[in-house]
Amino acid sequence: MIEQDTIKLLRECDAGVKMGVSSIDDVLDAVHSKELKEYLTRCRNEHVKLNDEVQAALKRFHDDGKDPNPIAKGMSWLKTNVKLAADESDETVADLMTDGCNMGVKSLNKYLNEYEAADESAKDIAKRLIRLEEKLAVDIRKYL
């Protein structure tokens, strides 16, 4: 049970990290503020570093991980592009990213509860990813 919950939690972290990187990539070109761009770039880089840890952990279990749900990813891309086409402002970017962070925090907490038998190292990765998402949402509030 511990190993299965650990793998499942790591897979969700994998999908979450990939979704975060993709979402940031989708909005970076629309950012006007140097400071907002720095927040997003820093967060993206932290996601990439966490992804390296997730991949290493999954490799120990001989698991390939998990990509984000294609429907969720497509809907996110569509929402981002429609909103930015209507209003390519830092406020729109902050709004989109805050929504994404909140969804990530919600789903990762759900998976932490669901896979409670996961080992502590997997839980630690999930908690760090949650903190990263929460911090970005707080950092960019001034752009809302």
N, C-alpha and C positions, 0 to 999 in steps of 0.2 A: 504494500500500500504506500509506503513512504516513497519508494522509487517511482511509482506511477504518478503520484501527486506531484513529486518534484519535476518530473518530465512535463507534465501537463502545465504546471505553473511557469516553467521556463519557456514553453511554447507560447503561452499567452504574453509573456514578457517580450519574446522575440517579435511577435506580431505587433505588439504595442510600440516597441522601439522603431520598427520599420515604418509603421503608420506615422509616428511622430516626425521622423526624418523626411518622409515623403510630404507631409503637410507643410513643414517648414520650407522645403524646397519649392512647393507650389506658390508660396506667398512672397518669398524673398525679393523677387524682382519688382514687386509692387511697393516695397517699403521706401519711404522718403526720408524718415528720420535716421540719422546715423546711429543714435543710441538704440532705437528699436531694432535696427539691423544687427547691432552688436549683441543684444539680448537673444535674438533668435539664432544667430550664428553660434553663440556660446552654448545655447541649449542644444542645438543640433550636434555640435561636437561632443557634448556630454552623452547624448543619445548614442552616437557612434561608439564611444568608449564603452558604454554599458553593453552595446550589442556585441562587442568583442568578448566581454565576459560571458554573456549569454551563449554565444557560439561555442566558447571553450567548455562551458558547463554541459551544453547539449552534446558536444563531441564525446565527453566522458561517458555518456549514456548511449552513444552510437545513434543519436537522433538528429534528423535534419532540420528540426524546428518547424516554424509555421509562418506562412505569409499572412498579411492582413486579409480579412474577408474581402473578396473582390467586389461584392456589392457595396459594402461599407466604404471601401476605398473609392469606388466609382462615384458614389453619392457625395462623398467629401470633395472629390475633385470637381464635380458638377456644381455643388453649392459654392465652392471657392471661386470658380471661374465666373459664375453668374453674378455673385455679389461684387467681385472686383471689376467686372465689366460695367456694372451700374455705378460703382463708386470706388475708384482705386485710391483709397486714402489709408493712412496709418490707423485710423479709427476702425475701418472695415477689417484690416488685417488683424488688429488686436481683438476685435469681436470674434472673428473666425478662430483665431488661435486659442482664445479663452474657452470657447465652446469645445474645441478639440481637447484641450487640457482637462476640462471638467469631465468629458466623456471617458478619457483615458483613466483618470483618477477613479471614477466610479466603477469602471469595468475591472481595473486591477484590484481594487479593494474587494470586489465580488469574488474574483478568482483567489485572492488570498484567503478569504473565508471558505470558499468551496474546496480548495486543496490544502486544508489545514494540516495534513500529515506530511506536506513537503518539507524537505530538510531546510535547516536554518540559512544555508548559503543562498538557496533559491528565494526564500522569503526576503532575505536581505536585498537581493537584486530588485525584487518587485517593490519593496519599500523605498529604495533609492530612486527608482523610476517614478514612483508616485510623488516623492518629494521634489524631484526635478520638474514634473508637470505642475505641481502646486506652486513652486517658486516662479516659474515662467508666468503663470496666470496672475500672480501678485505683482511681479515686476512690470508687466505691461498694462496694468489697470489704468495708469495715467493717460494712456492713449485711447481709452474707451470714450 
